[in-house]
Amino acid sequence: MNPQEQFCPKMNCEARGQIGKGNIVQHSRKERRYKCKQCNSTFTERKGSAMYGLKKPEELFVLVITLLSYGCPIPAIVATFRLDVRTVRSWLLKAGGHCQEVHEHVVQQHQMDLQQVQADEIKVKTQSGWYWMACAMQVTTRLWIGGVVSLRRDFRLAQQLATQIRSMALCRQLLLAVDGWASYVRAFQNAFRSPLHTGQIGRPRLIAWREVAIVQVVKRRSRDKLEISRRIVQGCAQMISVLIQVTQRSGGINTAYIERLNATFRQRLDILTRRTRTLARNQATLQAGMYLVGCVYNFCTFHKSLRLPLYLVKHRVHWVQRTPAIAAGLTDHRWSVTDLLNFKVPPPRWRPPKCRGRPSLATLDLVHQWCS
């Protein structure tokens, strides 16, 4: 037990989310509990992780979640470990919700030069009808940026996905490659705009980013053949060719990378398999599975196309394996599934309350102690 690596998870504590401030001490080594000297509350070591509140052994939970993230059907897990089907489904929702928090904290709060992003959607059959799952990825690092699950394939679905991409993108040259769905173009054009402040009264005018290019790959199927047309909706052809050369090294306008990622999701999530009998029951199950597979793909899986050669001697190469998160600079090592489930997302830091007049000396001491 190391109190220096823990933080207080209580939302009413002024020291919440702070590590290494000296306010956390050991409370019970046998029960593995800590105590915060600031709010005098105790909490267990598993508080904030996916292991919190488990009644079964931790090794069994990690093994079941690993099998779920690699495409093992729930009936097979139930028959192998003699678990109740409701227990396995609750574990899937629990792990998926935790992975969503980890993804929003580690990936979506990190801004980077995306260069090229590809987006596409998957039509998913569930027990309650059809759903649409839209995903986006960065081509250079193969990083899964995020996804949205919706009941309808409408403009709101494309808008939510564009908002996730916009929150991570720096104002640099960016190529957005999508299919022939027109809602993507409108959503990206509305998302990648910045307000122009002129000092006048009223809402500032939104200015579109000049270095954002949008391309489309339109596929038309007929009885005899498949016709593919490539369009440049926004941006100049020279900038698009440079970005393609930098991110892909070869080839032209395509959506091949996001289509391969969709195939990975269909392979690793049994409810996305074509003609499957293990259908998802509702939207929450599909969303939990999406975040579970996406986080395992980003943090726990080596990608062969991301490996780097390390020349030890002449004509002898040692390949350094990397995950998409390592290639994007989010981590420096490969996570195990246990590390992913044990990761604790800190709560937002305490901020002094807004009030009129001069703040008291006690409030100033708290601001100096916990907000510096």
MOHU-V713729 format. One record per residue. PHI is phi in radians with two decimals (* if undefined). PSI is psi in whole degrees, 0 to 359 (none if undefined). BURIAL is 1 if it has 9 or more other ideal C-beta (glycine too) atoms within 8 Angstrom, else 0. Layout:
{{PHI/PSI/BURIAL} {PHI/PSI/BURIAL}}
This chain:
{{*/128/0} {-2.22/103/0} {-1.13/339/1} {-1.23/343/0} {-1.74/5/0} {-1.89/159/1} {-2.38/158/1} {-1.38/125/1} {-1.57/0/1} {-1.30/132/1} {-1.31/341/0} {-1.61/13/0} {-1.78/137/1} {-1.24/341/1} {-1.79/19/1} {-1.15/140/1} {1.34/4/1} {-1.69/131/1} {-1.97/136/1} {1.37/23/0} {-1.64/356/0} {1.43/10/0} {-1.65/354/1} {-1.83/128/1} {-2.29/166/0} {-1.30/139/1} {-1.95/317/0} {-2.65/114/0} {-1.26/326/0} {-1.17/315/0} {-1.57/358/0} {0.96/58/1} {-2.07/150/1} {-2.07/165/1} {-2.33/138/1} {-1.71/122/1} {-1.29/346/0} {-1.39/316/1} {-1.93/0/1} {1.02/33/0} {-1.92/152/1} {-1.93/155/0} {-2.67/153/1} {-1.45/164/1} {-1.18/333/0} {-1.48/356/1} {-1.06/125/1} {1.69/352/0} {-1.86/173/1} {-1.28/347/1} {-1.41/350/1} {-1.20/128/1} {1.50/11/0} {-1.30/141/1} {-1.77/344/0} {-1.75/168/0} {-1.08/147/0} {-1.13/323/0} {-1.11/322/0} {-1.16/320/1} {-1.11/316/1} {-1.13/320/1} {-1.13/318/0} {-1.16/318/1} {-1.16/324/1} {-1.12/317/1} {-1.13/321/1} {-1.14/323/1} {-1.31/349/1} {-2.00/20/0} {1.64/10/1} {-1.32/129/0} {-1.18/153/1} {-1.13/320/1} {-1.05/327/0} {-1.18/321/0} {-1.17/320/1} {-1.10/318/1} {-1.25/329/0} {-1.36/312/0} {-1.73/0/0} {0.99/47/0} {-1.79/162/1} {-1.37/143/0} {-1.11/329/1} {-1.21/329/0} {-1.16/316/1} {-1.15/320/1} {-1.18/323/1} {-1.18/324/0} {-1.15/322/1} {-1.11/315/1} {-1.13/322/1} {-1.18/313/1} {-1.20/323/1} {-1.17/321/1} {-1.14/322/1} {-1.16/318/1} {-1.13/328/1} {-1.12/318/1} {-1.12/319/1} {-1.13/318/1} {-1.14/317/1} {-1.18/328/1} {-1.43/318/1} {-1.57/317/1} {-1.61/305/1} {-1.31/342/1} {-1.57/3/0} {-1.84/119/1} {-1.61/139/0} {-2.64/169/1} {-1.47/100/0} {-1.31/329/1} {1.16/295/1} {-2.44/132/1} {-2.23/134/1} {-2.04/140/1} {-2.32/145/1} {-2.80/169/1} {-2.27/155/1} {-2.10/135/1} {-1.58/120/0} {-2.00/133/1} {-1.66/128/0} {-2.16/177/1} {-1.24/340/0} {-1.83/9/0} {2.29/194/0} {-1.67/141/0} {-2.22/162/1} {-2.10/131/1} {-2.09/108/1} {-1.71/134/1} {-2.29/158/1} {-2.41/149/1} {-2.51/152/1} {-1.54/128/1} {-1.24/320/1} {-1.09/314/1} {-1.82/359/1} {1.03/26/1} {-1.39/130/1} {-1.35/111/1} {-1.32/319/1} {2.89/177/1} {-2.70/163/1} {-2.36/135/1} {-1.92/129/1} {-2.48/155/1} {-1.32/334/0} {-2.20/150/0} {-1.63/82/0} {-2.21/187/0} {-1.15/329/0} {-1.13/324/0} {-1.09/313/1} {-1.17/326/1} {-1.18/318/1} {-1.14/321/1} {-1.18/321/1} {-1.15/326/1} {-1.14/320/1} {-1.12/319/1} {-1.18/320/1} {-1.14/326/1} {-1.20/339/1} {-1.75/343/1} {-1.48/135/1} {-1.47/160/0} {-1.36/76/0} {-2.27/181/1} {-1.15/128/1} {-2.45/134/1} {-1.98/125/1} {-1.96/116/1} {-1.93/124/1} {-2.37/178/1} {-1.52/199/1} {-1.43/6/0} {-1.23/122/1} {-1.24/337/0} {-1.15/332/1} {-1.08/316/1} {-1.10/314/1} {-1.15/320/1} {-1.15/318/1} {-1.20/322/1} {-1.15/325/1} {-1.35/329/1} {-1.35/319/1} {-1.58/68/1} {-2.39/151/1} {-2.22/145/0} {-1.28/141/0} {-1.80/105/0} {-1.50/119/0} {-1.95/358/0} {1.54/356/0} {-1.51/162/0} {-1.36/139/0} {2.04/178/0} {-1.27/132/0} {-1.24/154/0} {-1.35/141/0} {-1.59/129/0} {-1.90/129/0} {-1.27/147/0} {-1.19/129/1} {-1.33/331/0} {-1.73/31/1} {-1.91/123/1} {-1.96/141/1} {-2.18/128/1} {-2.21/156/1} {-2.26/143/1} {-2.02/105/1} {-1.75/126/1} {-2.01/130/1} {-2.15/120/0} {-1.74/135/0} {-2.22/185/0} {-1.20/326/0} {-1.73/326/0} {-2.63/174/0} {-2.07/119/0} {-1.72/130/0} {-2.14/124/0} {-2.13/141/0} {-2.00/128/1} {-2.11/147/0} {-1.86/105/1} {-1.44/320/0} {-2.56/140/0} {1.80/166/1} {-1.64/154/0} {-1.18/329/0} {-1.18/316/0} {-1.14/323/1} {-1.15/317/1} {-1.14/324/0} {-1.17/316/1} {-1.14/323/1} {-1.15/320/1} {-1.15/323/1} {-1.28/319/1} {-1.55/325/1} {-1.87/341/1} {1.26/335/0} {-2.80/170/0} {1.64/185/0} {-2.21/207/0} {-1.23/123/1} {-2.75/170/1} {-2.19/35/1} {-1.21/327/0} {-1.23/317/1} {-1.25/332/1} {-1.22/325/1} {-1.19/323/0} {-1.16/322/1} {-1.09/323/1} {-1.15/324/0} {-1.13/318/1} {-1.12/319/1} {-1.17/329/1} {-1.34/323/0} {-1.66/350/1} {-2.09/110/1} {-1.13/334/1} {-1.30/350/1} {-1.71/355/1} {-1.16/139/1} {-1.19/137/0} {1.01/39/0} {-1.50/157/1} {-1.82/357/0} {-1.81/74/1} {-1.42/152/1} {-1.28/148/1} {-1.54/326/0} {-2.61/181/0} {-1.23/327/1} {-1.11/321/0} {-1.13/318/1} {-1.14/318/1} {-1.17/320/1} {-1.11/317/1} {-1.14/323/1} {-1.10/313/1} {-1.22/327/1} {-1.14/310/1} {-1.16/322/1} {-1.14/319/1} {-1.24/320/1} {-1.11/322/1} {-1.15/318/1} {-1.28/316/1} {-1.83/335/1} {-2.01/359/1} {-2.11/125/1} {-1.27/137/1} {-1.89/125/1} {-1.11/325/0} {-1.30/351/0} {-1.73/356/1} {-1.19/150/1} {-2.05/139/0} {-1.40/136/0} {-2.12/109/0} {-1.49/109/0} {-1.41/305/0} {-2.30/179/0} {-1.19/133/0} {1.13/24/0} {-2.37/119/0} {-2.10/135/0} {-1.96/123/0} {-1.53/128/0} {-1.63/114/0} {-1.38/145/0} {-2.43/147/1} {-1.62/165/1} {-1.01/325/1} {-1.20/324/1} {-1.18/317/1} {-1.12/329/1} {-1.47/355/1} {1.40/18/0} {-1.46/327/1} {-2.36/170/1} {-2.01/5/0} {-2.69/165/0} {-1.39/130/1} {-1.47/147/1} {-1.56/168/0} {-1.12/327/1} {-1.13/318/0} {-1.09/321/1} {-1.13/317/1} {-1.32/336/1} {-1.58/354/1} {-1.18/132/1} {-1.87/124/1} {-1.49/117/0} {-1.23/145/1} {-1.22/163/0} {-1.09/146/0} {-1.16/154/1} {-1.24/137/1} {-2.15/143/0} {-1.13/144/1} {-1.20/147/0} {-1.40/125/0} {-2.60/160/0} {-1.41/155/0} {1.48/185/0} {-1.37/133/0} {-1.18/153/0} {-1.31/167/0} {-1.16/326/0} {-1.14/320/0} {-1.15/321/1} {-1.15/324/1} {-1.14/319/0} {-1.13/320/1} {-1.12/317/1} {-1.20/329/0} {-1.46/318/0} {-1.90/350/1} {-1.95/4/1} {-1.54/none/0}}
